[in-house]
Amino acid sequence: MKKISAQKLSGKMVMDLDGGEIGILHNVVVDVATGLLSELVVKPAAELDTSGFKEGDAYIFIPFQAVKAMKDVIIVDREEV
């Protein structure tokens, strides 16, 4: 995956492989030991069933290894969540 700034990612739509809306990217979590992204912090879509996600406050957390593509939207594999 090519480099992209976290600032440019904020506010992007997060979708699953089937085109279902998951939510809007709010922030990212970085592993300070490695400097690598570890999780996406997503404001879930109103209709999303969040029971399969790690939750905190009004957000869900998606492990970065579930990310399959980033461009105009962020695509994640829900089976890896």
Backbone bond lengths (Angstrom), bond angles and torsions (degrees), N, CA, C in turn:
res aa  C-N    CA-C-N  psi(-1)  N-CA   C-N-CA  omega(-1)  CA-C   N-CA-C  phi
1 M - - - 1.446 - - 1.524 108.67 -
2 K 1.322 116.97 136.93 1.460 118.90 -179.95 1.520 111.16 -77.20
3 K 1.320 117.41 167.79 1.457 122.84 -177.42 1.520 110.90 -77.80
4 I 1.342 115.49 141.89 1.456 122.45 176.35 1.527 106.92 -149.33
5 S 1.311 117.84 142.07 1.461 120.13 -178.13 1.523 110.60 -76.33
6 A 1.329 115.62 146.87 1.465 121.34 179.29 1.523 110.92 -61.09
7 Q 1.312 117.00 -33.30 1.462 121.13 179.41 1.532 111.06 -61.50
8 K 1.316 118.04 -37.12 1.461 121.55 179.14 1.527 112.19 -73.60
9 L 1.331 117.19 -21.60 1.456 120.86 179.90 1.525 112.49 -80.07
10 S 1.319 117.03 -33.65 1.459 121.36 -176.56 1.521 111.21 -56.42
11 G 1.319 115.92 132.66 1.459 121.59 179.74 1.514 114.49 90.21
12 K 1.336 117.86 -3.67 1.468 120.19 179.24 1.527 110.92 -75.88
13 M 1.318 115.11 147.60 1.455 122.13 176.04 1.525 109.31 -70.00
14 V 1.336 116.88 137.80 1.459 122.88 175.35 1.527 106.69 -110.63
15 M 1.339 115.89 126.31 1.463 121.64 -177.43 1.516 109.62 -130.39
16 D 1.350 116.02 159.70 1.454 119.41 175.44 1.528 110.01 -91.12
17 L 1.313 116.50 176.60 1.465 121.52 -176.54 1.524 113.21 -62.04
18 D 1.343 117.16 -23.73 1.463 121.60 179.78 1.527 112.67 -89.28
19 G 1.328 117.61 2.37 1.460 121.55 -179.57 1.514 114.23 88.19
20 G 1.337 116.68 7.93 1.464 120.58 178.17 1.518 110.74 -77.02
21 E 1.327 115.47 139.11 1.462 120.85 -179.06 1.525 110.26 -76.73
22 I 1.319 116.07 127.45 1.463 121.77 175.50 1.518 109.88 -98.57
23 G 1.325 117.37 -44.18 1.461 120.28 179.15 1.517 111.72 162.36
24 I 1.319 114.89 -159.06 1.466 122.85 -177.87 1.526 108.91 -116.76
25 L 1.334 115.80 131.25 1.466 120.16 179.13 1.520 109.73 -65.77
26 H 1.327 115.47 127.16 1.462 121.66 179.59 1.531 111.27 -101.93
27 N 1.338 115.38 -41.51 1.463 119.88 -174.96 1.532 108.50 -162.62
28 V 1.312 115.86 176.30 1.464 121.83 175.19 1.528 108.68 -129.08
29 V 1.326 115.96 154.32 1.459 122.06 176.39 1.523 106.95 -111.18
30 V 1.333 115.97 131.23 1.463 122.16 -178.59 1.519 109.19 -112.46
31 D 1.319 116.75 135.89 1.460 122.58 173.67 1.524 106.74 -76.66
32 V 1.336 117.12 112.47 1.466 120.04 -175.64 1.523 112.91 -66.78
33 A 1.314 117.37 -24.88 1.464 120.09 179.78 1.525 111.75 -71.34
34 T 1.348 116.66 -37.05 1.462 120.23 -176.58 1.528 113.74 -107.92
35 G 1.329 116.18 -21.05 1.463 119.97 -176.11 1.518 113.21 80.82
36 L 1.330 117.19 6.21 1.465 121.56 -177.95 1.522 111.14 -95.14
37 L 1.333 115.93 151.48 1.458 120.33 175.45 1.520 109.24 -66.13
38 S 1.326 116.56 135.76 1.458 119.37 178.36 1.525 112.09 -112.39
39 E 1.330 117.96 -33.74 1.461 120.55 -178.36 1.527 111.28 -148.85
40 L 1.325 114.70 153.70 1.459 122.30 168.78 1.519 107.18 -99.27
41 V 1.325 116.90 137.93 1.458 122.33 175.53 1.522 106.16 -104.11
42 V 1.330 116.51 116.15 1.464 122.03 -170.22 1.521 110.94 -122.37
43 K 1.334 116.19 133.14 1.468 122.20 170.15 1.520 105.37 -80.67
44 P 1.361 118.34 110.58 1.462 119.59 -173.12 1.527 113.03 -68.60
45 A 1.328 115.17 149.77 1.460 121.54 173.74 1.530 107.82 -63.00
46 A 1.320 116.20 148.48 1.466 121.52 -175.85 1.522 112.68 -56.73
47 E 1.325 117.56 -36.88 1.467 121.36 -176.19 1.523 113.88 -88.81
48 L 1.330 118.68 0.02 1.456 122.38 -176.41 1.530 111.64 -74.93
49 D 1.338 116.52 132.06 1.463 121.99 171.57 1.525 106.54 -81.05
50 T 1.321 117.54 109.13 1.467 122.09 -173.89 1.525 113.23 -89.72
51 S 1.334 117.82 7.22 1.463 120.31 -175.02 1.532 113.71 -62.68
52 G 1.316 119.20 -23.93 1.462 121.34 -179.84 1.515 113.93 -91.20
53 F 1.327 117.05 4.65 1.466 121.76 -175.62 1.526 111.11 -113.35
54 K 1.319 115.70 153.05 1.464 121.50 169.07 1.524 105.62 -71.80
55 E 1.337 116.80 130.82 1.462 120.53 -175.51 1.517 111.56 -121.71
56 G 1.322 115.33 154.23 1.454 122.83 174.31 1.510 109.07 -161.84
57 D 1.345 116.58 128.72 1.458 122.46 -174.45 1.527 108.99 53.14
58 A 1.300 118.18 -125.12 1.471 121.59 -178.64 1.525 111.21 -103.42
59 Y 1.330 117.51 20.64 1.457 121.68 -174.28 1.528 111.78 -123.96
60 I 1.328 115.21 159.85 1.459 121.84 169.91 1.522 107.69 -114.88
61 F 1.318 115.62 155.05 1.460 121.42 -178.07 1.523 108.62 -117.87
62 I 1.315 115.71 127.38 1.457 121.66 -178.23 1.527 108.19 -116.26
63 P 1.348 117.87 123.20 1.468 119.42 179.02 1.528 110.98 -60.53
64 F 1.314 115.55 139.73 1.457 119.78 -175.54 1.525 112.47 -61.70
65 Q 1.328 118.02 -28.64 1.469 119.58 179.95 1.526 111.77 -65.62
66 A 1.328 118.95 -14.36 1.469 121.79 177.07 1.528 112.31 -80.29
67 V 1.339 117.10 -12.86 1.466 121.11 -179.11 1.527 109.67 -72.72
68 K 1.318 115.92 127.23 1.464 121.55 -179.44 1.522 112.46 -108.53
69 A 1.331 117.46 -26.28 1.471 120.68 179.85 1.525 109.75 -158.87
70 M 1.343 114.83 149.10 1.467 121.98 175.03 1.513 107.76 -138.68
71 K 1.291 116.28 121.77 1.461 121.29 173.70 1.519 106.20 -154.78
72 D 1.326 117.13 -107.98 1.458 120.04 176.11 1.518 110.67 -73.47
73 V 1.334 116.49 -30.36 1.463 123.45 174.41 1.521 107.73 -131.90
74 I 1.329 115.35 166.66 1.459 121.11 176.97 1.535 106.88 -106.07
75 I 1.308 116.86 125.43 1.457 122.34 -178.43 1.522 108.70 -106.30
76 V 1.343 116.27 128.98 1.462 120.58 178.69 1.515 110.48 -126.67
77 D 1.325 115.46 152.30 1.454 122.69 176.41 1.525 107.58 -93.46
78 R 1.333 117.33 109.80 1.473 121.63 -176.93 1.517 112.30 -63.30
79 E 1.319 117.93 -22.91 1.462 119.95 178.36 1.537 111.67 -69.16
80 E 1.329 117.12 -18.97 1.463 121.41 179.46 1.524 112.61 -97.60
81 V 1.319 116.00 5.40 1.481 119.48 -178.59 1.471 109.38 -81.68
